[in-house]
Amino acid sequence: MMNVVLVGCGAMSRHWLDAATRIDGLAIVGLVDLDAERAKAKALEYELSSAVIGTSLDAVLDQTRPDAVFDVVVPAARREVALSAFAYNCHLLTEKPLADSPENARAIIEAARRAGRVHAVVQNRRYVANVRRIRRFLESGAIGRPTSIHADFFVAPHFGGFREEMAHVLLLDMAIHTFDAARYMVGGEPASVYCQEWEPANSWYRQGSSASAVFDLGGKVFTYAGSWCADGFRTSWESAWRIVAERGSITWDGHDALKAEVVVSGREGLFDKTAPIEVPALDPTDRVDGHLGIIKDFMRAIETGTEPETRGSDNIKSLAMVFAAIESAETGRRVTIAQETQ
């Protein structure tokens, strides 16, 4: 049995608890929140009558001595939670983003290394079935090596609350999902970025609702275009994708339409002939299921001594893309994503 304390009982904790309570061998032994009544309400909702409730993470860790901590707090509190978890010899699974600054991200990664604990991030789009299918398909070499990746994200949610007052809201709160998926699908390492942000006339956000970025992913070009105030022709939350490779392309609408074409012999006028090619289904053993898949992967890593796919030491590279894009938008310059920031 793996005993876990969850800290941060706000709206996002529902996704974690929905998944955690479905896993045999995992027990939520503590719930921590600055609002004790909110933690008590979650304990009641999920029938966690034996869970210790508290407003201090250290106090609950001292009482329960769990194997792991689930961090669902606001990003500004993430470093403090991580250091407490590692001080109590706990493994740590954290909500995205890994940290609220490059400095805090590096400090958390180093603390995990010193403690010798498993540290992973809930980068749940990696566990979307079609993201994994694209990765497997490109790895097969069926259309050659990818040369460019293009993602469009256009939705117009009226969240209310803190998001509408955030600076760099699209890049900080959402774009990391797309950036990390791009890295994952093509096996790219971020090297540089040029980014521009703007606020359309119809925007209800304070700053940064729309952005366009061009990344160098180690010789592959990744273009991102996104907006959180673009009404009409809404894309999927997973974005709409086109990946161009040496001998063909693959497109995905972010829903179920996943298609690929490969170059075949001969030409039709100016153009090489192409033909549809099947994108194989996933092997049944491949990991999917969002939070559920990530938590299971995290537990497996602890049990086997291996590294989880969304380990912090890798996820920091996706976070570096976010902070470099913000720096580029603020300065108007192309920004190098230095290896030491990763």
N, C-alpha and C positions, 0 to 999 in steps of 0.2 A: 504494500500500500504506500502510495506517495502522498504525503501530507503537504498541503499548500495553504498559504495565507494570501488572500487577494486584497490589494490596497487600491482604493478608489472605487466607490460604489455608485458612480454617476451613470448616465444613460449608456455609455459604451460597455459597462460591466455586464450588461445583459447578454451580449454576444459571447463573452467569456464564460459566463455561468451556464448559458444554454448548452455550450459545448462541454464544459467540464463535468457537468452533472450527468452526461451521457457516457462517460468513460469509466469503465471498470478499473479499479486499482488506483483511483485518484479520489482524495477526500479534501474538501475545503474545510480546514480546521479553524480559520480565522478570517474575519472581515474587518477592514480598517477604512475609516473615512473621517474627514474633519467634522462631518455631521453624523453623530452617532445614531440618530433616528433613521437616517437614510441607510446606514449599514444594517440596522435592526430590521428595516423593511425588506431589504434584500434577503436576509436570513429567513424571514418569515415566508417570502414569496417562493424561495427555492428549498424550503423545508430543511434548513441547515440549523436545526435547533441546538446542536451541540457545539456550533462554531463560537469561538471567543470573539466578542465585539469590542472594538476600541477605537480611540481617536489617535493613538500613538502607535506607529508601526513597531518601534523598538520594544514597547511594553508588550504588545501582542506576540512578537517574535520570542521574547524572553519567556513568555508563558507557554507557548505552543511548541517551540523548537521544531519548526517544519523543515521539510526537505527543500522546498522551493517557494519563491514569491512570484505572484502574478501582479505586475505593475500596470495599473490602469489610471494613473494619476495624470494631471496636466503636465505638459512637457517641462515646464519650469521647475517642477518638483522631482524630475526623473533622476537627477544625479544623487540627491539626498536619499531617495528610496534605494537606489542601486548600492550605495555605500553601506547603508544599513543592512541590506540583504546579504552582502558579501561578508560583512563583519560578523554575522550570525551563521556563516558557512552555508548559506542557501544558494541554490541555483536560481537564475532569474530569467523570466520570460516577460518582455515588456511590450506595451502598445507602441505603435509607431507615432511620431518619429523617435528614433533612438535617444535623441537629446535635443535641447533647444539651441545649442551652439556647437561649433566645431570643437571648442575647448572642452566642453562638458562631455561630448561624445568620446573624445580621446581619453578623458579621465575615467569614464565608465569602462571602456575597453581595457585600459591598463589595470583597473581595479579587479576586473573579472580574471585577467591573466594572473595577477598576483595571488588571488584567492584560489585559483585552480577550479573555478566553478563554470558550469555551462551557462552561457548567456545568449539569448536569442531574441529576435524582434518579430512581432506579429505583422509581417509583410504578407498579408493574406492573399493578394492577387497572384502570388507565385503558385498558389494551390488551386487556382481556377483551371479546370480541365483543358480548355483550349489554349491557354498560355503554355501549359506543359506539352500539349500536342505540337504546337509550333516549335518549341525547343527541340523535341525529339525529331521532328521532320527535318529541321535544318541540320541537326547533327548527323542525319543519315547521308547528307550530301546529295540528295535527290535533285536539287536545283543549284548545286554549287554553293560556294561560300557567300554569305550575305554581304552586300556592299553598302546598303542604306536602309534605314528604318524610319518610318513616318507614322506619327500618331496624332490624331485629331480628337480633342475633347471639348464638346460644346453642350453644356447643360445650363439651366437657369433656376437653381433652387433658391427659395426664400427661406433661409434657415432662421433668420432672426438671431438675437443673442450675439455672442462674442465674435462669431465669424464675420459678421458685417462690419465690425469695428477693427478687425485685424489689419496690420500692414502685411503686404505680400501674401494675401490670403490664399490665392490659388496655388502658388509655389509651395508655401509652407504647409498647407493643410491637405492638399490633394495630389499635387503633381508627383510626389515621391512614389506613389503607386505606379504611375506610368513610367517614370524613370527607372524604377527597379525592374519592372516587367521587361523594358527594352534591354537592359543589361543582361537579364536572365535569358531571354529568348535567343540572343545572338552571342552570348558569352563575351560581352564587351567590357573593356576597362576604360573609365572616363578619363580623358586627358585635358579637355578644354571646353569652354562654352561661350557663346555670345547670346544674350537674352535682352528682350525689351518687354516692359510691362506698360499697360495703359488702362485708362478708365473710360469706357464708352459713355456717351451722354445719357444712356438709359440706366446706368449702373446704380444699384442700391447698396453697394459696398463702399467702404471708406477708401480702400487702396488695394491695387494689385489683383483685381478680379479677372484680368485678361493678360495673357503672356504668350510670347513666341520665342522659342529657343532653338539654337543649333549647337549640337554637341559633337565633339570628336570622341568616338568610342574606340580608340586604338586603331584608327585607320578606317573605321566604319562611320558614316555620317548618320546622326539621329536628329530628326527635326520634330519638334513638338509645337503644336498650336492649340491653345486652350482658352476657354472662357467660362465663367460662372454666371454670366448674365446674357447669354445668347439664346433668345427665344426662337423657337421654330427649328425643325429638323434636328431634334435632340439626338445626340449620340448616346451610346451605352456609357455607363459609369466606368466601364473597362477601356474606353476609347475605341476609335476605329483605326485599323492598322493596315499599312502596306509595307511589306518587306521585300526589297529588290535584291536578287542574288545574281550570281554569274550566269546562270542558265535558266532564269525564270523568276517568278514572283509568287508571293502568297499574300492574300488579303483576308482580313477578319473584321466583321462589323461590330465586334464586341459582344454579340449575342451568339447565335448558332451558325451564322453563315461564314464558314471557313473554307476558302477555295485556293487552289494553287494551279499554276500553269508552268509547263516546262518547254524549253526550246527543243524542237525536233528537226530532222533534216529537211533541207529545202527552204525556199523563200517564196513569199507571195508579194511580188512587186518589190517595194522598198524594205519589207519587213521579214525577219526570220519567222518561220512557222512556229506556232506554239500549240500545245494540246493540254487539256486538263490532266492533272495527276492527282491521285488520291492522297489525302493526308490521313495516315493511319490512325485508328483509334488508340487510346492509351492501353498499355498493358494493365490488366486488372490490379496488379500489385502497386502501380504508381500512386503517389500520394495526392489527394485532392481534398475538397471539403473545407476550405477556409480555416476558421479558427480551430475547428475540430482536427483537421489534418496537421496544423502547426503544433497544437498541444501534444498530439500523439507523437509527432516527430521529436519534440522537445523531451518528452518522457523516454523515448527510445534512445536518444543520445545519452541521457543520464544513465540509463540501465546498461548500455553497451560500451560506454566510454568513447563514443564517436562524436562528431560535430554535427549539429543540426544544420539544415540547409540555410536557414535564415539567421545564422549566427551573427552576433554583433560585429565581429571583426570583418565580416564581408559586407554587412548591411551599411556600415559606415561609408562605404564607397557610393552607395545610392544617396545617402544623406549629404555627402560632399557635393553631389551634383546639384542638390537643392540650394545649398549655401553659396556655391559658386554662381549659380544662375541669379540669385538675389544680388550678389556683389556686382555682377555684370550689369544687371538692370539699374542698379544705383549709380554706377560709374560710367556707363556707356561704353565700356571696353570689353574685349574678349578676356576671359579669365582662365588662367591655367589651373587645373585641378591637380595640385602637387601630390605626389605619393605620400608625403609625410602627413597630409590631412586625412589620409585614408587608413 
